[in-house]
Amino acid sequence: MATIEEELHALKRVRSTIKGQLTHIKNYLDGLASISCTEAKIRLTALDNILKKFTTNQDKIELRSSDSELLDEITMRNEMEEKFIKLQIYLNEIIEMRNEVTEVGTNTKNLEIAGSSRHYPEIKVNFTPYQDNERFENFIKRLEVYIKIQGADSNEEVKKLTLLNYVTPEIHQTLYDLCSPEEPIQKNYEDLIKILSDFLDPKPSIWARQHKFINRMQQKEVPIAEFNKELKKLSKDCNFFCECGKSNAENFLQLQFIRGLYDDQIRMRILQEKNKLSYKETVELAINTAMAKQEAVVDKDGVLQIREQSNFKQIEKNTYRNRNKTTFKPKSDQCYRCGDTRHRAFNCLRKNLVCSYCKIKGHIAKVCLKRLNGQDRQNILNTTDFINDNTIIGFRN
């Protein structure tokens, strides 16, 4: 029977093959002067099938990866999916262009798609005007993408006229009032953006934004990853710069992240870290610690069961109470999840597997307390990690 390492090696070989196929498709498309609509559709179907194969394979890899490797695997997934998306966009652009072009002449434009430059017939691009429920900042971002597609991003006059054309009549009237005694047409593009931004999307003072940032605390029901995302969003407009002009936003983010954590035990675990951690490493440590705090109850038959997070303090109390009753000398060289002596339990690659004997996640049948008897069972109970693991609750013989 293949080990987890052997399975991972085989799955990664399959992923390398898929990556090679993706590179081959991109290189093939980059080398073409043009491509027919029929071929584009066939290539797109093939690309979709390869993406499905990659997704299934990557799911298996992540399921077998350790916590320390999981973030790298997620990053790999995101990078590969981004490459697939770029090629899918490129092929869809070709298909839509072939369907929508009504007049092909000598007037062509240079489109930058999927990293390759080619000349294509000019195509019609639809643009949705400003919406009442839309942030003006988002409208401007959409507008500038549209202007760039039209090839007018260096023409200030066209940019100004495009802006005036796509705001609503109400905003157009407001703009006339705000620009008085001049008319909007006499202003330049950047001035109009600033006037409308200050009116439609005013920002609070820098002090108010920083005050909101330092008062943002994680709520009990909010996951750590979501709390991290909210902090980063709030820090964007806080102007965290030192006198030299360099941004020190990451330092403020790290401090507020630690300060704002709801769980005191996770905060304490971070503060006990002797090595200097980056902000990213701090977030990863907090998430990993939270995952490790999925409490497990050991019943009288030695079966592990999950308990609610709200009972953690009572669990911890029971753990220390039962530990004090222990008279044996713990062994520190054996993993209670798999029996291996070369690693600790929290680094065990098998901690996410389900025992084939008791059907409980977290260990394998070889060391299952439900199955073992006598000294073998006691050896597992005597391991340091089993006794000290915060998720283990006082075992009863």
Number of C-alpha atoms within 10 A of each C-alpha: 5 7 8 14 12 11 15 18 13 13 17 16 12 16 18 13 13 18 15 12 14 19 13 12 14 18 12 10 19 16 9 9 10 12 13 10 17 11 13 19 15 11 17 19 13 12 20 14 12 16 18 11 14 21 16 10 16 20 13 15 22 18 12 21 19 18 18 11 11 15 14 13 17 15 11 13 16 12 12 17 15 12 16 19 16 15 22 19 15 19 24 16 15 20 19 12 17 16 10 12 12 12 10 11 8 8 10 13 15 13 16 12 15 18 11 13 12 14 13 16 18 20 19 12 9 7 12 11 14 20 12 10 6 9 13 21 14 10 17 15 11 15 20 16 13 18 19 12 18 14 13 15 15 10 11 13 14 14 20 20 14 17 20 18 13 17 19 14 11 8 17 17 12 14 19 14 13 16 16 10 8 11 12 21 14 10 13 14 20 11 13 19 15 12 14 18 16 11 14 13 13 10 12 10 11 13 11 11 17 17 12 15 22 18 11 17 19 21 13 10 7 11 13 21 12 11 19 19 10 15 22 16 12 16 19 12 15 18 14 18 11 10 6 6 8 9 12 12 16 15 13 15 20 20 13 18 25 22 16 20 20 19 15 12 14 18 19 11 12 18 12 8 11 7 7 8 13 12 17 11 13 20 19 17 18 22 15 14 16 15 11 13 16 16 23 20 17 19 15 11 12 19 17 24 15 13 15 9 11 9 10 18 10 10 21 17 13 15 20 15 13 14 15 8 9 11 7 9 9 16 15 13 16 21 24 29 28 22 21 14 12 10 14 18 25 16 13 20 19 20 20 18 16 15 19 13 13 17 15 18 17 21 27 23 18 15 20 26 23 16 15 16 10 7 9 12 16 14 16 24 19 18 20 19 22 22 22 13 17 18 22 22 28 20 19 10 9
